[in-house]
């Protein structure tokens, strides 16, 4: 990546903290040394929030064409011209409508390779779901948009990485979704992402149990014995470093996660409560399994503080940083594996300095 990557940024719910996070993050001109940001929104929206953030010297270049970007400024790609009534802190249909429009336009540009990666500000599931957007969040939408067989919600901060088998589903529906096929698929995606996106050649993965105390040998549920453990054993037989199932509470309380490259949790809160506690507001959400890079902050719309100028932008800034790093790492992996050498074994004959390469049959 000799040139600065073009990073697309969606506005999220226009009544949430997304616009504020964008302005705060990109008001630091040092961000422009790393990438060319493109905000998928409207001038009116950004100007509305900019007026209340006087301590942040944010300027932008307005455009309706991605062929005409200013590499020395943040760019706003105008997705709509009409006046969108803003009501910070309010959950309404208007906020969801423009959040979806921003996301759809940005995703199409990503698919058309007009931008290099995508960073998404938070949306709310209540006001975005409709006949035109029947998705529970960004992850399933992106899965369909890019025709992925499966995708993985992976959150990370420094060396802590937590992935989920199930995502935004009610607790009552979790257990039926914990199948051998589901766990195998998520493990494969996690392992491939650790290799391609994080540069870990032989990843070591911990798998959590579903039940308290990982089932206590069948005394508190049998999913560990009949589903999770057999998948782990199958993975081990294939030469993969996969271990568990571990009791989730003790696993995090004792710091056992530090001995692994990633953790596969069975459901949302099992993995994300400890993750967000340990990441302290600087975690990043990454959608693994896509042919493109998409990151987001590890939090939601935060309507309770929207419009008050107090939203913390650290996670959002980190999402942009990591989108750039992931792009570089994936490009490096692609280059390094483009023309692999034929496998062979090297034999050195005693008394002879010559090295003879004998092709494997």
Secondary structure as the mmCIF struct_conf table of DSSP 4:
data_model
#
loop_
_struct_conf.conf_type_id
_struct_conf.id
_struct_conf.beg_label_comp_id
_struct_conf.beg_label_asym_id
_struct_conf.beg_label_seq_id
_struct_conf.end_label_comp_id
_struct_conf.end_label_asym_id
_struct_conf.end_label_seq_id
BEND BEND1 UNK A 3 UNK A 3
HELX_LH_PP_P HELX_LH_PP_P1 UNK A 4 UNK A 4
STRN STRN1 UNK A 5 UNK A 10
TURN_TY1_P TURN_TY1_P1 UNK A 14 UNK A 15
BEND BEND2 UNK A 16 UNK A 17
HELX_RH_AL_P HELX_RH_AL_P1 UNK A 18 UNK A 26
TURN_TY1_P TURN_TY1_P2 UNK A 27 UNK A 27
BEND BEND3 UNK A 28 UNK A 28
HELX_RH_3T_P HELX_RH_3T_P1 UNK A 29 UNK A 33
TURN_TY1_P TURN_TY1_P3 UNK A 34 UNK A 34
STRN STRN2 UNK A 35 UNK A 41
HELX_RH_AL_P HELX_RH_AL_P2 UNK A 43 UNK A 50
TURN_TY1_P TURN_TY1_P4 UNK A 51 UNK A 52
TURN_TY1_P TURN_TY1_P5 UNK A 54 UNK A 55
BEND BEND4 UNK A 56 UNK A 56
STRN STRN3 UNK A 60 UNK A 63
BEND BEND5 UNK A 64 UNK A 64
TURN_TY1_P TURN_TY1_P6 UNK A 66 UNK A 67
BEND BEND6 UNK A 68 UNK A 68
TURN_TY1_P TURN_TY1_P7 UNK A 71 UNK A 72
BEND BEND7 UNK A 73 UNK A 73
STRN STRN4 UNK A 74 UNK A 78
BEND BEND8 UNK A 79 UNK A 79
BEND BEND9 UNK A 82 UNK A 82
TURN_TY1_P TURN_TY1_P8 UNK A 88 UNK A 89
HELX_RH_AL_P HELX_RH_AL_P3 UNK A 93 UNK A 111
TURN_TY1_P TURN_TY1_P9 UNK A 112 UNK A 113
BEND BEND10 UNK A 114 UNK A 116
STRN STRN5 UNK A 117 UNK A 120
HELX_RH_AL_P HELX_RH_AL_P4 UNK A 125 UNK A 128
BEND BEND11 UNK A 130 UNK A 132
BEND BEND12 UNK A 136 UNK A 137
HELX_RH_AL_P HELX_RH_AL_P5 UNK A 138 UNK A 145
TURN_TY1_P TURN_TY1_P10 UNK A 146 UNK A 147
BEND BEND13 UNK A 149 UNK A 149
STRN STRN6 UNK A 152 UNK A 157
TURN_TY1_P TURN_TY1_P11 UNK A 158 UNK A 159
STRN STRN7 UNK A 160 UNK A 164
BEND BEND14 UNK A 165 UNK A 166
BEND BEND15 UNK A 168 UNK A 168
HELX_RH_3T_P HELX_RH_3T_P2 UNK A 171 UNK A 173
HELX_RH_AL_P HELX_RH_AL_P6 UNK A 174 UNK A 177
HELX_RH_AL_P HELX_RH_AL_P7 UNK A 180 UNK A 196
TURN_TY1_P TURN_TY1_P12 UNK A 197 UNK A 198
TURN_TY1_P TURN_TY1_P13 UNK A 201 UNK A 202
STRN STRN8 UNK A 204 UNK A 208
BEND BEND16 UNK A 210 UNK A 211
HELX_RH_3T_P HELX_RH_3T_P3 UNK A 212 UNK A 215
TURN_TY1_P TURN_TY1_P14 UNK A 216 UNK A 220
BEND BEND17 UNK A 222 UNK A 222
HELX_RH_AL_P HELX_RH_AL_P8 UNK A 223 UNK A 223
HELX_RH_PI_P HELX_RH_PI_P1 UNK A 224 UNK A 228
HELX_RH_AL_P HELX_RH_AL_P9 UNK A 229 UNK A 237
TURN_TY1_P TURN_TY1_P15 UNK A 238 UNK A 239
STRN STRN9 UNK A 241 UNK A 246
HELX_LH_PP_P HELX_LH_PP_P2 UNK A 247 UNK A 247
HELX_RH_AL_P HELX_RH_AL_P10 UNK A 248 UNK A 253
TURN_TY1_P TURN_TY1_P16 UNK A 254 UNK A 255
HELX_RH_3T_P HELX_RH_3T_P4 UNK A 256 UNK A 259
BEND BEND18 UNK A 260 UNK A 261
STRN STRN10 UNK A 262 UNK A 265
BEND BEND19 UNK A 266 UNK A 267
HELX_RH_AL_P HELX_RH_AL_P11 UNK A 268 UNK A 279
TURN_TY1_P TURN_TY1_P17 UNK A 280 UNK A 281
STRN STRN11 UNK A 284 UNK A 288
TURN_TY1_P TURN_TY1_P18 UNK A 289 UNK A 289
BEND BEND20 UNK A 290 UNK A 292
STRN STRN12 UNK A 294 UNK A 297
BEND BEND21 UNK A 298 UNK A 299
TURN_TY1_P TURN_TY1_P19 UNK A 303 UNK A 309
HELX_RH_AL_P HELX_RH_AL_P12 UNK A 314 UNK A 336
TURN_TY1_P TURN_TY1_P20 UNK A 337 UNK A 339
HELX_LH_PP_P HELX_LH_PP_P3 UNK A 340 UNK A 343
STRN STRN13 UNK A 344 UNK A 348
TURN_TY1_P TURN_TY1_P21 UNK A 350 UNK A 351
STRN STRN14 UNK A 355 UNK A 359
#
